[in-house]
């Protein structure tokens, strides 16, 4: 008989021993296999918030969000991540966090006081990563941002304005009825039209019985952020006295803001655009008025504006040569002066003033510049396009009113326009400026301001609107 292999003999012997042990009640111990080692962090990746900019000493606008992965690229939950800014590079809150089911954790990084690139170290066990941010030296940024505007920048803004379409597109009448204009019968029409791709609302008031092209146009441009009411033009008509039924009145709302008449309200579409696209809204409505109002004189367009509306009036006078004269009460004129610089500085530090237009300027100019969404060149053009002083040579006849203790729009804005006009050799009657000692931001609080404005507007009844 052939011999069995040795391994078979050994196996049989072991088997027999095991069976014998069982028969004798001795337990058989079988060692389980070693469990696989748990996955460990292999990398820490920044998934959001890297490369941001903020003013030195301020927190970044977006949190730093990281993700912890193992060696197979799978997300690890329950891992502790520490966030450690380099020396002098600020603080992180929280300084450590546990990853969620997607392997993510986040912190808010407040930058240190030193300008330049700052670093945040990210650690999960032995895996590391880093995020960076740029801390801006605010004063250095403002120094370059508020350098005097150049001829090239002024020309670039002119080219932009020329390319805009402010024709009377898609005009329609929303309401038409009789109106008592402080004792004078008139028709009011609430109209709408499209400008810049959005629908805009305004009002046109035409005194009854006027001959064709016999009445100058007077556009009323409101201040504030809350829209306009036809009640405002009724007050203006009282101030005009015997001239009240001698104009075709044009009253624009500005985009995103309401026009109110009686119990009805119409809200213009689009995002607010203080001073800049406010002008487009006005010019488009003037075109609607000229095309649809028989009594209107297209050669005699006059503007009256206060505060925000005063700034809009001056910019409109630059852009449309049909405008004959402007009365501007305490409107902004020059966005490169120290008063505006301080407003921008406060906004950059996230402490914006509660003034008309500042929230808009902060959201579309200041913060985008701080974040890096707007370049310095683009930001400077935003200041240029709001600065009628830079285009003073293109203005028609202007009458300016401002008080010395105006806390809403600093008197420096009027003084800048006066200086520009003097440099051009322009004076009365083409340019008149009245500075009221002790006067504030109150249309009826500037002594003789309204009578002076009425006398100036009465010149609209000369030949050719002069």
LINBEL-V591989 format. One record per run of one state. SS is the DSSP state (2 for helix, 1 for strand, 0 for the rest). FROM is the first residue (numbers start at 1). TO is the last residue. If there is no record, write none. Layout:
ss->SS from->FROM to->TO
ss->SS from->FROM to->TO
This chain:
ss->0 from->1 to->5
ss->2 from->6 to->23
ss->0 from->24 to->42
ss->1 from->43 to->48
ss->0 from->49 to->51
ss->1 from->52 to->55
ss->0 from->56 to->58
ss->1 from->59 to->59
ss->0 from->60 to->63
ss->1 from->64 to->69
ss->0 from->70 to->74
ss->1 from->75 to->75
ss->0 from->76 to->79
ss->1 from->80 to->85
ss->0 from->86 to->90
ss->1 from->91 to->93
ss->0 from->94 to->95
ss->1 from->96 to->98
ss->0 from->99 to->103
ss->1 from->104 to->110
ss->0 from->111 to->115
ss->1 from->116 to->124
ss->0 from->125 to->126
ss->1 from->127 to->136
ss->0 from->137 to->137
ss->2 from->138 to->145
ss->0 from->146 to->150
ss->2 from->151 to->163
ss->0 from->164 to->168
ss->1 from->169 to->181
ss->0 from->182 to->183
ss->1 from->184 to->195
ss->0 from->196 to->197
ss->1 from->198 to->207
ss->0 from->208 to->214
ss->1 from->215 to->221
ss->0 from->222 to->227
ss->1 from->228 to->229
ss->2 from->230 to->243
ss->0 from->244 to->246
ss->1 from->247 to->252
ss->0 from->253 to->257
ss->1 from->258 to->261
ss->0 from->262 to->263
ss->1 from->264 to->267
ss->0 from->268 to->276
ss->2 from->277 to->292
ss->0 from->293 to->295
ss->1 from->296 to->306
ss->0 from->307 to->307
ss->2 from->308 to->319
ss->0 from->320 to->322
ss->1 from->323 to->329
ss->0 from->330 to->337
ss->2 from->338 to->348
ss->0 from->349 to->357
ss->2 from->358 to->371
ss->0 from->372 to->375
ss->2 from->376 to->384
ss->0 from->385 to->387
ss->2 from->388 to->394
ss->0 from->395 to->396
ss->1 from->397 to->403
ss->0 from->404 to->411
ss->2 from->412 to->423
ss->0 from->424 to->430
ss->1 from->431 to->436
ss->0 from->437 to->442
ss->2 from->443 to->445
ss->0 from->446 to->448
ss->2 from->449 to->461
ss->0 from->462 to->462
ss->2 from->463 to->465
ss->0 from->466 to->466
